[in-house]
């Protein structure tokens, strides 16, 4: 696989982003190390950062928060916040760093997020979300998108969802990523909010029928490419979450099946690891602890012979002070080589 060159490192070079398949923003998971790894599996799947709060960007270390490798494109940054001016300032920083999209989080149900008055609780104030999007769009040239639920407790009717979308659309937002569950803001943990409220794909499908001019991306409960292809029959795109992290090889055929890639074959698991080794060497030479990278790749061989030995070796050795690429090479020797490997280069 060839790395995307710098001429393709901006959203403008990509034109209108292809969102047929994306990997969801997931706190503590989709950091820059994970995104680089996932990019070696799929060239075209749109990747998202973890949610970054607007105030963290305004007052924190922007390089640490927003820095990423150009190989990660196409990549979007998700922001959390509810102050239009603060979000505009953060969005400008996101654009300066070269992201292809900036996304506003209106879907996270955690208590900590609610206490900061952002995330899913913003669905109760569509006018404020509209104002935030207006401010962000006036500040950047890259697309501004919104990720939400189908509702929140107390505002979970379809009419409430219609009001939310109609109001935010007034800001010029054309892309809505919709998790097909309501968020229960009192009494459920974030984990429970991903599992207990029932999935209602029919609600998102109806939303697409009612707003054919909008780009509607489905999120929630999609575990494989078979399901993604099925939903793409009516949705403009599908976002995969936990499955892409826990079993990342689920993305191996995405370029062929979702994006119609014909020039390259799907990569093998072994070749993905070998392609990652130079990156590991570079990062470790800069002082990055190996386990910060390898924690994201433990599930690569899930279901394969040797998977347990692979996970155990990395888990036991990646924390060592001298751990580096050689540690990963040794772990790879514990997994039988797959037939029909395809060469990757980065």
ABEGO torsion letter per residue (X at the ends): XBBBBAAAABAAAAEBBBAABBBBBBBGABBAAAAAAAAAABAABBBBBBBBBAAAAAABBAAAAABBBAAAOBBBBBBBEABAAAAAAAAAAAAAAGBABBBBBAABABAAAAAAGBEAAAAABAAAAAAAAAAAAAABABBBBBBBBAEBBGBABAAAAAAAAAAAAAAGBABBBBBABBBBABGBBAAAAAAABBBBAAAAAAAAAABAABBBBBBEGBABAAAAAAAAAABABBBBBAAAAABAAAAAAAAAAAAGBAABBBBBAAAAAAAAAAAAAAAAAAGBBAAAAAAAAAAAABGBBGAAAAAAAAAAAAABAABBAAAAAAAAAABBBBBGBBBBBX
